[in-house]
């Protein structure tokens, strides 16, 4: 572990790295440890690959879709401004926001579901401990990104902690988790626990705000969501079913009606310049509404001083949570749910691709992962290597590799 000094209210332990590194500039003249972390994530290959990964619709399904990369950049901008308002380190939160989706596979949560089924043994391969995009993100940051031997990007403890959205291993009663069994050593070094630092909480809310608002905006612009034809009862039911099971129908309906009464709400959209500008203005109003509400509630609870790490918690008012969940439900009901047959085809493609790589062994494993395949001491460990490979693919590369491997019997390529 590297020796480190503290930075602007963060301790030496917060700024520590697992592997010692020499400073790049004289003390006081270089970047902060968290600015270095942000730069490392920004230059990571896994971040660039997010440009080719589905957010809601595929990267090539329209001329201007949001991808996992643009979502991550937008999440980082929101998170950074909230961090500044609360006195947390802006670069630390920015880095965590940029990193939060690095482990997400091709085809979005649809691909995640397929890989989890495989990693739990449903495809006839050994159970290697499940798959979860956030656990895969930690694996990317600490193992799969090639910068510092044995430490991935070798980020500081505080940045890794901030990026752990679900700081617990796989549990039978929970579908979400943040670390695989063979990454528990680094997880223990991070010291992540059941109480998440405020930087993680800010990242989590920035993620929710970014995708709830922008998925709605994208759905309207692509014609999948028609503001004048929204079914309030269906939206409330979908919100309770998918995002907020404890939300009462009356309270959700009240929140939905309140949103639609706002002067900036776009009730009709015809694709014209005026309508498009109004839609963009509505997105800005929503982002500001959700961010300011949480900042104000947090300040009311914890006062005006800087809030870092475990010095306080991030407070999101109920009204903001309800409105955010309702927007997510609109996108789910009108954009994702109608695509279920298409998504089933994508899950089948991911499954067939994993099986094809497994059948070919190290000859189909990419060079960066071949040492891990050869060093694996069990079939379960080798399954994990194959899943690491497929999880890192863009949508287009997954399609191309599937065409290359699935339609060529082993030994003929």
C-alpha positions in Angstrom: 0.0 0.0 0.0 1.3 3.5 -0.8 2.0 6.0 1.9 -0.2 9.1 1.4 -0.9 12.4 3.0 -4.4 13.8 3.5 -6.1 16.3 1.2 -8.5 19.1 2.0 -10.4 17.4 4.8 -9.8 13.8 3.7 -7.4 11.6 5.7 -4.2 9.9 4.6 -6.1 6.6 4.7 -8.7 8.1 2.3 -6.0 9.1 -0.1 -4.0 5.8 0.1 -3.5 3.5 -2.9 -3.0 -0.2 -2.8 0.3 -0.1 -4.7 2.9 2.5 -4.0 3.5 5.1 -6.7 5.9 7.9 -7.0 4.6 11.5 -7.1 4.5 13.0 -10.6 5.1 16.6 -9.4 6.6 18.5 -6.5 4.3 18.6 -3.4 1.8 21.4 -3.6 2.2 21.8 -7.4 0.6 18.6 -8.7 -3.0 17.4 -9.0 -4.8 16.2 -6.0 -5.1 12.4 -5.5 -8.7 12.6 -6.5 -8.0 14.6 -9.6 -5.6 11.9 -10.6 -8.3 9.3 -10.0 -10.7 11.2 -12.2 -8.1 11.4 -15.0 -7.4 7.7 -14.8 -11.1 6.8 -15.1 -11.6 9.4 -17.9 -8.7 7.8 -19.9 -9.8 4.2 -19.2 -10.6 1.9 -22.2 -13.7 0.6 -20.4 -15.1 4.2 -20.2 -14.5 4.6 -24.0 -16.3 1.4 -24.7 -19.4 2.7 -23.0 -19.9 4.8 -26.2 -21.0 1.6 -27.9 -23.2 0.2 -25.1 -27.0 0.5 -24.8 -28.5 3.0 -22.3 -32.1 2.5 -23.3 -32.0 2.0 -27.0 -29.0 0.8 -29.0 -26.2 3.2 -30.0 -27.2 2.8 -33.7 -31.0 3.0 -33.4 -31.2 6.7 -34.0 -28.9 9.6 -34.9 -28.4 11.0 -31.4 -29.1 8.3 -28.7 -27.8 8.5 -25.2 -25.3 5.7 -24.6 -23.7 4.5 -21.4 -20.9 7.0 -22.0 -23.1 10.1 -22.4 -25.1 9.0 -19.4 -22.0 8.6 -17.3 -20.7 12.1 -18.4 -24.1 13.6 -17.6 -24.2 11.8 -14.2 -20.7 13.2 -13.5 -21.8 16.7 -14.2 -24.8 16.5 -11.9 -22.8 14.8 -9.2 -19.9 17.3 -9.4 -22.2 20.3 -8.8 -24.0 18.6 -5.9 -20.5 17.8 -4.4 -19.5 21.4 -4.7 -22.7 22.6 -3.0 -22.1 20.2 0.0 -18.3 20.7 0.4 -17.4 17.2 -0.7 -14.4 16.8 -3.1 -15.8 17.4 -6.6 -13.1 15.3 -8.4 -13.8 12.4 -6.1 -17.5 12.4 -6.8 -16.9 13.1 -10.5 -14.6 10.0 -10.7 -17.2 7.8 -8.9 -19.9 8.9 -11.3 -17.7 8.3 -14.4 -16.8 4.9 -13.0 -20.3 3.7 -11.8 -21.3 2.0 -15.1 -17.9 0.7 -16.3 -18.9 -2.9 -15.7 -22.2 -2.8 -17.5 -22.2 -5.3 -20.4 -23.5 -4.9 -24.0 -27.3 -4.5 -24.4 -27.7 -2.7 -21.0 -29.6 -4.3 -18.1 -30.8 -6.9 -20.6 -27.3 -8.2 -21.1 -26.7 -8.0 -17.4 -29.6 -10.4 -16.8 -28.3 -12.9 -19.3 -24.8 -12.9 -17.8 -26.2 -13.3 -14.3 -28.2 -16.3 -15.4 -25.1 -17.8 -16.9 -22.9 -17.0 -13.9 -25.5 -18.6 -11.6 -25.3 -21.9 -13.6 -28.5 -21.8 -15.5 -26.8 -22.4 -18.9 -25.2 -25.6 -17.7 -21.8 -23.9 -17.0 -20.4 -23.9 -13.4 -21.8 -21.3 -11.0 -19.1 -18.6 -10.6 -20.9 -16.3 -8.2 -23.4 -14.4 -10.3 -23.0 -11.3 -12.4 -23.9 -7.7 -11.4 -22.9 -4.6 -13.3 -21.8 -2.8 -10.2 -19.6 -5.7 -8.9 -18.2 -5.8 -12.4 -17.4 -2.1 -12.2 -15.3 -2.7 -9.1 -13.6 -5.5 -10.9 -12.8 -3.2 -13.8 -11.3 -0.6 -11.5 -9.3 -2.9 -9.4 -8.3 -5.8 -11.7 -9.2 -5.6 -15.4 -8.1 -2.1 -16.4 -4.4 -2.4 -17.2 -2.4 0.4 -15.6 -0.8 -0.7 -12.4 0.1 -4.4 -12.0 -2.2 -6.2 -9.5 -4.3 -3.1 -8.8 -6.1 -2.1 -12.0 -6.3 1.7 -12.1 -4.9 1.8 -8.5 -7.4 4.4 -7.4 -7.5 5.9 -3.9 -9.5 4.2 -1.2 -12.0 7.0 -1.0 -12.7 6.9 -4.7 -13.2 3.2 -4.8 -15.4 3.4 -1.7 -17.5 6.2 -3.4 -17.9 4.0 -6.5 -19.3 1.0 -4.5 -23.0 1.6 -5.0 -24.0 -1.7 -3.3 -21.3 -2.4 -0.8 -22.0 -6.0 0.0 -21.4 -9.4 -1.7 -24.1 -11.6 -3.3 -26.9 -12.5 -1.0 -29.8 -14.8 -1.6 -32.4 -12.2 -0.8 -31.0 -9.4 -2.9 -30.5 -9.2 -6.7 -28.1 -6.2 -6.4 -24.6 -6.6 -5.0 -21.2 -4.9 -5.4 -18.5 -7.5 -5.1 -17.7 -11.0 -6.3 -16.3 -13.6 -4.0 -12.8 -13.5 -5.6 -12.6 -9.7 -5.2 -13.3 -9.7 -1.4 -9.7 -9.0 -0.6 -9.7 -5.6 -2.3 -13.2 -5.0 -1.0 -11.8 -5.5 2.5 -9.0 -3.1 1.8 -11.4 -0.4 0.7 -13.3 -0.8 3.9 -16.7 -0.4 2.4 -19.5 -1.1 4.8 -23.3 -1.0 5.2 -23.2 2.7 5.7 -22.2 4.4 2.4 -20.1 7.5 2.4 -21.9 10.7 1.3 -20.0 10.7 -2.0 -21.5 7.3 -2.9 -25.0 8.6 -2.0 -24.5 11.7 -4.2 -23.3 9.5 -7.1 -26.4 7.3 -6.6 -28.8 10.2 -6.8 -27.0 11.8 -9.7 -27.3 8.5 -11.5 -31.1 8.4 -10.8 -31.6 12.0 -11.8 -29.6 11.7 -15.1 -31.3 8.6 -16.4 -34.8 9.4 -15.2 -34.8 12.8 -16.9 -32.8 11.9 -20.0 -34.5 8.6 -20.7 -37.8 10.5 -20.7 -36.4 13.2 -23.0 -35.0 10.6 -25.4 -38.3 8.7 -25.4 -40.2 11.8 -26.4 -37.7 12.9 -29.1 -37.7 9.4 -30.7 -41.5 9.3 -30.7 -41.7 6.3 -28.3 -43.2 8.5 -25.6 -46.1 10.8 -26.6 -46.7 13.4 -23.8 -50.3 14.0 -24.8 -51.2 10.3 -24.6 -49.7 9.3 -21.3 -51.8 6.9 -19.1 -51.5 8.1 -15.5 -52.9 4.9 -14.1 -50.5 2.7 -16.0 -47.5 4.9 -15.0 -48.5 4.7 -11.3 -48.9 1.0 -11.5 -45.5 0.6 -13.3 -43.8 2.8 -10.7 -45.1 0.6 -7.8 -44.3 -2.6 -9.6 -40.8 -1.7 -10.8 -39.3 1.1 -8.8 -41.2 2.1 -5.7 -43.2 -0.7 -4.2 -43.9 1.2 -1.0 -45.4 4.2 -2.9 -49.1 4.5 -2.4 -51.2 5.0 -5.5 -52.8 8.2 -4.2 -49.4 9.7 -3.3 -47.9 8.8 -6.6 -50.9 10.1 -8.6 -50.7 13.4 -6.6 -47.0 13.7 -7.5 -47.6 12.9 -11.1 -50.4 15.5 -11.4 -48.2 18.0 -9.7 -45.4 17.5 -12.2 -47.8 17.9 -15.1 -49.1 21.2 -13.7 -45.6 22.8 -13.7 -45.4 25.7 -16.2 -42.4 24.2 -17.9 -44.0 20.7 -18.4 -44.2 19.8 -22.1 -47.7 18.4 -22.7 -47.3 18.0 -26.5 -44.3 17.4 -28.7 -44.3 17.7 -32.5 -40.5 17.7 -33.2 -40.4 21.4 -34.1 -37.5 23.7 -33.0 -39.8 25.4 -30.5 -41.0 22.1 -29.0 -37.5 20.7 -28.9 -36.2 23.8 -27.0 -39.1 23.5 -24.6 -38.3 19.8 -24.0 -34.7 20.7 -23.3 -35.8 23.4 -20.9 -38.0 20.9 -19.1 -35.0 18.5 -18.7 -33.0 21.4 -17.2 -35.8 22.3 -14.8 -36.2 18.7 -13.7 -32.5 18.2 -13.0 -32.3 21.4 -11.1 -35.5 20.5 -9.2 -34.2 17.2 -8.1 -30.7 18.4 -7.3 -31.7 21.5 -5.4 -34.3 19.7 -3.3 -31.7 17.2 -2.1 -29.1 19.8 -1.4 -31.6 21.9 0.6 -32.8 18.9 2.6 -29.2 17.7 3.3 -28.2 21.2 4.5 -31.3 21.4 6.7 -30.4 18.1 8.3 -26.6 18.6 8.6 -25.9 22.4 8.6 -23.7 24.5 6.4 -20.3 22.9 6.9 -18.4 20.7 4.5 -19.8 17.1 4.3 -17.2 14.4 3.4 -17.1 10.6 3.7 -19.0 9.7 6.9 -19.6 13.1 8.3 -23.2 13.2 7.2 -25.8 11.5 5.0 -27.4 12.7 1.8 -31.1 13.5 2.2 -33.5 13.2 -0.7 -37.0 14.4 0.0 -39.9 12.1 -0.6 -41.4 14.3 -3.3 -38.2 14.2 -5.3 -38.0 10.4 -5.0 -41.6 10.0 -6.1 -41.2 12.3 -9.2 -37.9 10.7 -10.2 -39.4 7.2 -9.9 -42.5 8.2 -12.0 -40.2 9.4 -14.8 -38.3 6.1 -14.8 -41.6 4.3 -15.0 -42.7 6.3 -18.1 -39.6 5.2 -19.9 -39.9 1.6 -18.7 -43.6 1.4 -19.7 -43.4 3.1 -23.1 -39.8 2.3 -24.3 -38.5 -0.8 -22.6 -41.6 -3.0 -22.0 -42.7 -3.0 -25.7 -39.2 -4.2 -26.7 -39.3 -7.4 -24.6 -39.3 -9.8 -27.6 -36.2 -8.0 -29.0 -34.6 -8.1 -25.6 -35.1 -11.9 -25.4 -33.2 -12.2 -28.6 -30.4 -10.2 -27.2 -30.2 -12.3 -24.1 -30.1 -15.4 -26.3 -27.2 -13.9 -28.2 -25.2 -13.2 -25.1 -25.8 -16.7 -23.8 -24.7 -18.3 -27.1 -21.6 -16.1 -27.2 -20.5 -17.1 -23.8 -21.1 -20.8 -24.7 -19.1 -20.4 -27.9 -16.1 -18.9 -26.2 -16.2 -21.5 -23.5 -16.3 -24.3 -26.1 -13.2 -23.0 -27.8 -11.2 -22.4 -24.6 -8.1 -20.2 -24.6 -8.1 -19.9 -28.4 -11.2 -17.7 -28.2 -10.2 -15.8 -25.1 -8.8 -12.3 -25.9 -5.1 -11.8 -25.2 -5.6 -9.5 -22.2 -7.6 -12.2 -20.4 -5.6 -15.2 -21.6 -3.2 -15.2 -18.6 -6.2 -15.2 -16.2 -7.7 -18.1 -18.2 -4.5 -20.1 -18.0 -4.0 -19.3 -14.3 -7.5 -20.3 -13.4 -7.7 -23.2 -11.0 -11.3 -24.3 -11.6 -13.9 -24.3 -14.3 -15.9 -21.7 -12.3 -12.8 -19.4 -12.5 -12.6 -19.9 -16.2 -16.3 -19.1 -16.6 -15.6 -15.8 -14.8 -12.9 -15.0 -17.3 -15.3 -15.6 -20.2 -17.9 -13.4 -18.6 -15.2 -10.7 -18.1 -14.6 -10.8 -21.8 -18.2 -10.7 -22.9 -19.1 -8.0 -20.3 -16.4 -5.7 -21.8 -17.8 -5.9 -25.4 -19.7 -3.1 -27.1 -23.1 -4.0 -28.6 -21.6 -4.0 -32.1 -18.6 -6.1 -31.1 -20.9 -8.6 -29.4 -23.0 -8.9 -32.5 -19.9 -9.3 -34.7 -18.2 -11.9 -32.4 -21.4 -13.8 -32.2 -21.6 -14.0 -36.0 -18.0 -15.1 -36.1 -18.0 -17.8 -33.4 -21.6 -19.1 -33.1 -21.8 -19.9 -36.8 -18.4 -21.5 -37.0 -18.0 -24.9 -35.2 -15.1 -25.1 -32.8 -11.9 -26.0 -34.5 -12.9 -24.5 -37.9 -11.9 -20.9 -37.4 
